[in-house]
Amino acid sequence: MTIRNVARERLERGELSLGLGLRLTRSVDIAKILKSSGYDWLFIDLEHGPMSSDFAATLAVAALDTGMSPIVRVPIMQHTMASRALDGGALGIVMPHVDTA
């Protein structure tokens, strides 16, 4: 099965791609709510909130099930957490505080 990255596809066509950042949610229902509201991606923030990497994976899978693209920001220099987020369903990673190319 091929997983589509709808947000990336829209950007590659020069279209607008809408997303929303999540730090405090406790329910995967947010993915359905965002999709029905017209969003293409959700930004799961593990750096600035109490969300666990386990719940982030659950949320990523819920987003994929709705056709949204989950993107995860990991805490500073947490390369293993980035790998786990990708394994858990994230279609993109934001690595904060990178100061060099």
C-alpha positions as CSV (number, residue, x, y, z in Angstrom):
1,M,0.0,0.0,0.0
2,T,1.3,3.4,-0.9
3,I,0.7,6.2,1.6
4,R,0.0,9.6,-0.1
5,N,1.4,12.8,1.3
6,V,-1.4,15.1,0.3
7,A,0.2,18.1,1.8
8,R,3.3,17.7,-0.3
9,E,1.4,16.9,-3.4
10,R,-0.5,20.2,-3.0
11,L,2.6,22.2,-2.4
12,E,4.3,20.6,-5.5
13,R,1.4,21.8,-7.6
14,G,1.8,25.3,-6.2
15,E,-1.4,25.1,-4.2
16,L,-2.1,26.1,-0.6
17,S,-1.8,23.4,2.0
18,L,-3.3,24.1,5.4
19,G,-2.2,22.6,8.7
20,L,-2.6,23.0,12.4
21,G,-0.2,22.5,15.3
22,L,-1.1,20.2,18.2
23,R,0.5,20.2,21.6
24,L,-2.2,19.3,24.1
25,T,-4.8,17.0,22.5
26,R,-5.8,13.8,24.2
27,S,-8.0,12.3,21.5
28,V,-7.4,11.0,18.0
29,D,-10.8,12.4,17.0
30,I,-8.9,15.7,16.3
31,A,-7.7,14.2,13.1
32,K,-11.2,13.7,11.8
33,I,-12.2,17.1,13.0
34,L,-9.3,18.8,11.2
35,K,-9.9,16.8,8.0
36,S,-13.6,17.7,7.9
37,S,-12.5,21.4,8.5
38,G,-10.4,21.4,5.4
39,Y,-6.9,20.8,6.8
40,D,-4.3,18.8,4.8
41,W,-1.7,18.2,7.6
42,L,-1.2,18.3,11.3
43,F,1.9,19.3,13.2
44,I,2.5,17.1,16.2
45,D,4.7,19.0,18.6
46,L,6.8,16.8,20.9
47,E,9.1,19.6,21.8
48,H,6.7,22.1,23.5
49,G,4.1,19.9,25.0
50,P,3.5,16.9,27.3
51,M,2.5,14.5,24.5
52,S,4.3,11.1,24.5
53,S,5.9,9.6,21.5
54,D,3.5,6.7,21.8
55,F,0.5,9.0,21.5
56,A,2.2,10.9,18.7
57,A,2.4,7.6,16.7
58,T,-1.3,6.9,17.5
59,L,-2.2,10.4,16.3
60,A,-0.1,10.0,13.2
61,V,-1.9,6.8,12.2
62,A,-5.2,8.5,12.8
63,A,-4.2,11.3,10.6
64,L,-3.1,8.9,7.8
65,D,-6.4,7.1,8.1
66,T,-8.2,10.4,7.3
67,G,-5.8,11.3,4.4
68,M,-3.9,14.0,6.3
69,S,-0.2,14.2,6.4
70,P,1.3,14.0,10.0
71,I,4.4,16.0,10.7
72,V,6.3,15.7,14.0
73,R,8.6,18.1,15.7
74,V,10.9,16.3,18.0
75,P,12.8,17.8,21.0
76,I,16.3,19.3,20.3
77,M,18.8,16.7,18.9
78,Q,16.6,13.7,19.5
79,H,17.6,11.7,16.4
80,T,16.2,8.4,17.8
81,M,12.9,10.0,18.5
82,A,12.8,11.3,14.9
83,S,13.4,7.8,13.7
84,R,10.7,6.4,15.9
85,A,8.2,9.1,14.8
86,L,8.9,8.2,11.1
87,D,8.4,4.5,12.0
88,G,5.2,5.4,13.8
89,G,3.6,7.1,10.8
90,A,5.0,10.6,10.5
91,L,5.5,11.7,6.9
92,G,7.8,14.5,7.9
93,I,10.1,15.6,10.8
94,V,11.0,19.0,12.1
95,M,14.3,19.0,13.8
96,P,14.4,22.2,15.9
97,H,17.4,24.4,16.6
98,V,19.5,23.5,13.6
99,D,21.9,26.3,13.1
100,T,24.0,25.0,10.2
101,A,23.4,23.6,6.8
